[in-house]
Amino acid sequence: GQLYDWYLDQTGGFYGTKSGCEMIHIQLNLDSSKICVVNRSAVPLSNLTAIVKLFDLAGTELYNQMNGVQVPASSVYIGNAINWPKNLPPVYFVKMYLLNGKVLSENFYWLSSSNPPDYSALQNLSPIKLTATVSINREGDEYVLNALLGNPRWSGAVAFFIRLKVLRS
């Protein structure tokens, strides 16, 4: 795949590669619907929490599951299959988190319940207006940029392909 475009901006391939190459990575096995946690480090991981959330196109949470996870060093944890709710919408989203008090890894999928998969419902998403608040603080020798995106009008709406891009003035 291509990691950078003509303007040297990162493409989706860049972010997919970056996510998939994490030392500690949570993912969904799409064939078996099992939660998998990859530990590429030399340290065993214990007392982790894997969270799986499922959302519809309106951003309504349809499902939430939490599992305790232990992963030996340099190995893969394979959990039980997720018990998806019945009557899934034609297109739905899965958000996964791996926590140990803070987020170690996260992953996001958009999936279709039809066979073959049909994602045409994504073409009917309503446009939304986002607001942004940005602050820059100095912490020692570094500057830290904090950006908060919000959507005051549509609290549950789904927004795709939103990315922060820092430009020179």
C-alpha positions, 0 to 999 in steps of 0.5 A, a space after each residue: 500500500 501507499 503510506 504517503 500521497 503526492 503532498 506527503 500527507 499520510 494515507 489510511 495505509 499509514 495509520 493502518 500500518 501504525 496501528 497494526 504494528 503496535 507492541 500491544 494490539 487489540 483486534 477483532 478476528 473477522 472470521 470467528 468474531 473473537 477478541 484477539 490481543 497481540 503482545 509483541 513485548 517481552 513482558 507478560 501482561 496481566 489485569 488488562 480489560 478488553 472493551 468491545 462496543 457496537 454502534 449503529 449509524 446514528 451513534 447509538 450504542 447497541 452492545 457493550 462487553 468487557 473481558 479480563 485479559 492476561 497475555 504472556 510475553 511474545 504471544 497472542 490472547 484469543 478470547 471467546 467469540 463475541 455474542 453479537 445482538 440479534 437483528 444487527 443493522 445493515 452497517 454497524 461500527 465496532 470500537 475496541 479498547 484495551 486498558 490497564 488504567 489507560 488506553 494501551 490499544 484501540 481499534 475501529 471497524 465498520 462492518 455489514 450484516 449482509 452477505 455479501 457486505 453492503 456498505 451503501 448505507 454510509 452514503 446516506 449519513 447526514 452532514 454534521 458540523 463539528 466545533 474545535 477547541 485548541 490550546 497549546 501549553 508549554 511543559 518543560 522543553 516541549 509544547 503540548 497541543 490539546 485539540 477537542 472536537 465536539 458536535 453540539 447539535 448532534 450528540 450521537 451522530 457519527 463523523 467519518 474521516 475527521 483528522 487533525 492537521 497542524 499547519 504553519 501559520 
